[in-house]
Amino acid sequence: MDNLNNLMDGFGAAITPTNLLFACVGVLLGTAVGVLPGIGPAMTVALLLPITYNVEPASAFIMFAGIYYGGMYGGSTTSILLNTPGESSSVITAIEGNKMAKAGRAAQALATAAFGSFIAGAIGTTLLTFFAPWIAVQAVKLGDPSYLAIMVLALIAVTAVLGSSKLRGFIGLFLGLAIGIVGIDSLTGQSRMIFGIPLLGDGIDIVVVAVAIFAIGEALWVAAFLRRRPQEIIPVGRPWMGKDDFKRSWKPWLRGTAFGFPFGAVPAGGAELPTFLSYVTERKLSKHPEEFGHGAIEGVAGPEAANNASAAGTLVPMLALGLPTNATAAIMLAAMMGYGIQPGPALFESESTLVWTLIASLFIGNFLLLVLNLPLAPLWAKLLQTPRPYLYAGILFFASLGALAVNLQWFDLALLLFFGLVGLGMRRFGVPVLPLIIGVILGPLVEERLRKTLLLSSGDWSGLVSEPTAIIVYAIIALGAIGMAVTGAVRGRKDTTTEVSA
Amino acid sequence: MSDTIQTTTPPTATPERRRDLAQFIVVAFLVVVATLLVVDAAGLRNDFAETDPVGPKVFPWFIAAMLYLTAALLSIAILRGSIPEEEGGEDVDLDQRAEWLTVAKLVGVFVFLIATVDLLGWTIAGALFFAGCSLTLGSRTWLRDLAIGTALSVGSFYAFYVGLGVPLPAGILDGIL
């Protein structure tokens, strides 16, 4: 098997002292930020983008991958020990997990989450090893028109499927596309949307936008609604689980993985739906249905596995097609472009060593998470007691540091504040963040590819549908739009009393 | 449907607040951005019109049109009573009254950082920024906050200088650090 050989070479490159150190740092940092309220893996990777100036791409991506997997894991710890989940993907875990913790079974809840994450991560990464290269091989054959269609599909899917209000999702997307316009037009060399400010000539750095929207926006939003009475944190010892817990957990782990991976791999699948499906399935299949709602271990095992498997699945479109479908993948893609690496189907050919080292390091990071985090759980629980003024002052501090380091000019700090206020407004007015970030990153690529396609067809617009794949993808978009309009109309007629989510 | 799940996020819409007219801020923002796009794109030339029929104008114009459209749709939705789903979080208690004064003070501290970072340098401005933020957010131990801020700013200055080769602004301490 070619893939296995490549993977072995990847392990060879990943198991160097330096890279193992980066993997450890990434996993620990990722778990810490996953546990801490207010920061997530996407923001952390964005803050760490300055290291790409001086660190080998392989090492940097090994660390980013560790942060990504670690963040998922840390999020589940928070939702078990506190009753307010920070990320939408761990909402479901909190339902049974927090009940278990309150009933004195926090150690078992954390253990089943940890083992479930490990198993889902291992299976998911294995599937990634075989699927991603295969998809890339198919995708390399696609020409510009098809690739353009797939990018458009990803943009629309991420915007329309996730979140509660489609209208507000599209508002986020178009604002992101507008930000992407700023700078020099790649084909004619003219400046656009710079308002006579030469400092905007190179465009707005993605680090500044991402850090502002995630970190500054979040810190300002929390500042307005900071909980006055601190929440009760359930103390926990070392996670462990008995034989009976294992017996009840292993099937949910596998079923959760089966739900999570495919949803992560398609654009806009996300983690919300598979975790929900996994929860519902476990409740139906359980031999102890009476425990659901009072702390059933299956209700933690399944959704946690689904959550992590979906995280692994997300890396399939990112590595095979260069399409990010969640915030962390989007920032990792920005880091790739910062290195001058062109993301896309050719990545497996052109950057073979980097990609396989990254995949190997996912296995390593996944294993490190298990061995490091089981003994460290009490420490992570302590981290939740960080005084909030320090936590949010720290987030603001590091966000400013990250933005300042990009170009070493105060102007980036001013941009940071401006987009931070935009991020605050988005949280207040329910405009989702992800479409904006993906719009900023993919917008310029879509425009460039659209215009290049038309250059190649000498300005003939039918060049856009000159490939069968392109036609199929546009048909999928059209069908999706019709389907959504129909279900929207039906739902609108059924209950006019509930909120008009447009 | 029996397959519904009670999530822990509390309902944000209170019955007495039927319309959220503050959302017209979003509408106004969208219109401003769209108008900027249209005006800016109008001044662009397309030198290769035969082969590049899209040119540099079409994309901004398309985005602007979509922003106008979403602004119009949002206006209708607001008037029909659409309430935004405000974002929750571990430290966010949406049942409390919003303290916009705290936010304004934080913005003030931020403006101070922007104004002084070149003059005072990252070490001093950054330390003051951290202390200012934590004091605004309810900390009362200003001496300790300053100490932590200084440790962070000096530490990050050297970490970036030595570790990454990125010289952050040294300001008035140039030559001493």
Interface residues (C-beta under 8 A of the other chain):
Chain A: P37 G38 P50 I51 Y53 N54 T78 L82 N83 T84 P85 G86 V91 I92 A94 I95 S164 S165 L167 R168 F170 I171 F174 L175 L177 A178 I181 D185 L187 T188 Q190 R192 M193 F195 E218 A219 L220 W221 V222 A223 A224 F225 L226 R227 R228 Q231 F276 Y279 V280 P387 R388 P389 Y390 Y392 A393 G394 L396 F397 S400 L401 L404 A405 L408 W410 L413 A414 L417 G420 L421 L424 G425 R427 R428 F429 G430 V431 E447 L450 R451 L454 L455 S458 G459 W461 E499 V500 S501 A502
Chain B: D3 I5 Q6 T7 T8 T9 A13 A22 Q23 I25 V26 F29 L30 V33 A34 L36 L37 D40 A41 L44 R45 N46 D47 F48 E50 T51 D52 P53 V54 G55 P56 F59 P60 I63 A64 M66 L67 T70 L73 L74 I76 A77 R80 G81 S82 I83 P84 E85 E86 E87 G88 G89 E90 D91 V92 D93 L94 Q96 A98 E99 W100 T102 V103 L106 V107 F110 V111 L113 I114 A115 V117 D118 W122 G126 F129 F130 A131 C133 S134 L135 T136 L137 G138 S139 D145 I148 G149 L152 S153 S156 F160 G163 L164 G165 V166 P167 L168 P169
